[in-house]
Amino acid sequence: MKDKEVLKLVGARIRVLRKEKGLSQETLGEKGGFHFSYIGQIERGEKNVSLLNLAKIAAALDVNLIQLFAYVDEDPKIVESDEEVIEIVSILRKSNPEKIHLARNIIKEIMGVEKE
């Protein structure tokens, strides 16, 4: 794995965790003691962030440091799709049980999974 790939994967993971927590780059930066533009550079894989700063970011996200590396061995396409999965889950959380059941059946049909 190339150096830049690791930076992009960890940055993408930080972005996913930040969005899961409902935080802006600015808010995460404030919580961790960083400028929001630095957070953006990390998320885009432009900065080779130190381990100490990663620990501060993990603390600001209220996650274990190891969670920032959850996707290091994964395909970058999976990391990029996490944002879409988070959006889908967010939509479903605002829906009633009937619509959730319907959405589940549609997803199963699209993915070729047998219905119960």
C-alpha distance (Angstrom), angle and dihedral (degrees) to the residues before:
residue distance angle dihedral
M1 . . .
K2 3.79 . .
D3 3.81 121.5 .
K4 3.81 93.4 -115.2
E5 3.81 90.7 51.9
V6 3.80 91.1 57.1
L7 3.79 91.1 49.2
K8 3.80 91.3 50.1
L9 3.81 93.5 46.6
V10 3.81 94.1 49.2
G11 3.80 90.6 43.6
A12 3.79 91.5 50.4
R13 3.80 89.9 48.9
I14 3.81 90.8 51.9
R15 3.81 89.3 50.3
V16 3.82 91.2 51.2
L17 3.80 92.8 48.6
R18 3.81 91.4 45.9
K19 3.79 92.0 52.0
E20 3.82 91.7 45.2
K21 3.81 87.0 57.1
G22 3.81 90.9 47.6
L23 3.79 92.8 -120.0
S24 3.78 127.9 146.5
Q25 3.79 119.8 -137.6
E26 3.78 87.2 -107.8
T27 3.81 93.6 53.5
L28 3.80 92.7 46.3
G29 3.79 89.4 48.7
E30 3.80 91.7 51.3
K31 3.82 92.0 48.5
G32 3.80 91.9 49.5
G33 3.79 98.1 38.1
F34 3.82 96.1 -109.7
H35 3.79 136.7 120.2
F36 3.80 112.9 -104.1
S37 3.81 91.0 -121.8
Y38 3.82 89.2 59.6
I39 3.81 89.8 53.9
G40 3.82 89.0 50.9
Q41 3.81 91.2 50.9
I42 3.79 90.7 50.7
E43 3.81 92.4 48.2
R44 3.81 90.7 51.4
G45 3.82 91.3 49.1
E46 3.79 92.7 -115.2
K47 3.82 97.0 122.5
N48 3.77 128.1 60.6
V49 3.78 93.7 -139.3
S50 3.82 119.2 -155.6
L51 3.77 122.5 -117.2
L52 3.81 90.1 -115.1
N53 3.80 91.2 55.1
L54 3.81 90.4 46.6
A55 3.81 87.9 54.1
K56 3.82 89.7 52.0
I57 3.82 90.8 49.0
A58 3.81 91.2 48.8
A59 3.81 89.9 50.9
A60 3.81 91.0 48.3
L61 3.82 88.8 51.2
D62 3.82 89.6 46.2
V63 3.81 91.7 -125.9
N64 3.78 134.8 121.1
L65 3.81 113.7 -94.2
I66 3.81 90.7 -118.6
Q67 3.82 89.7 62.4
L68 3.81 89.2 69.2
F69 3.80 88.1 64.7
A70 3.80 97.7 46.1
Y71 3.82 92.5 114.2
V72 3.80 101.9 38.0
D73 3.82 92.0 111.8
E74 3.80 95.7 37.7
D75 3.78 131.4 97.9
P76 3.85 109.7 -90.9
K77 3.82 89.3 -130.6
I78 3.80 88.5 66.2
V79 3.80 91.3 53.5
E80 3.81 91.5 49.6
S81 3.80 91.0 50.7
D82 3.81 91.7 54.2
E83 3.80 90.0 80.9
E84 3.80 89.7 57.3
V85 3.81 91.4 47.8
I86 3.80 89.9 50.9
E87 3.81 89.6 51.2
I88 3.83 91.3 50.5
V89 3.80 91.9 48.9
S90 3.80 90.3 48.3
I91 3.80 90.6 53.0
L92 3.80 91.7 47.6
R93 3.80 92.8 50.1
K94 3.81 88.5 59.7
S95 3.81 92.9 49.9
N96 3.77 131.4 88.7
P97 3.85 120.8 -108.2
E98 3.82 92.7 -101.8
K99 3.81 92.7 56.5
I100 3.82 90.9 44.7
H101 3.81 90.1 53.6
L102 3.82 90.6 48.8
A103 3.82 91.8 48.4
R104 3.80 90.5 49.9
N105 3.78 91.2 52.9
I106 3.80 91.8 48.1
I107 3.81 91.5 50.1
K108 3.80 90.9 48.5
E109 3.79 89.8 50.9
I110 3.80 93.1 48.9
M111 3.80 92.6 46.6
G112 3.80 94.1 44.6
V113 3.81 94.7 -117.3
E114 3.79 117.2 149.7
K115 3.79 116.0 -109.6
E116 3.79 119.2 -120.9
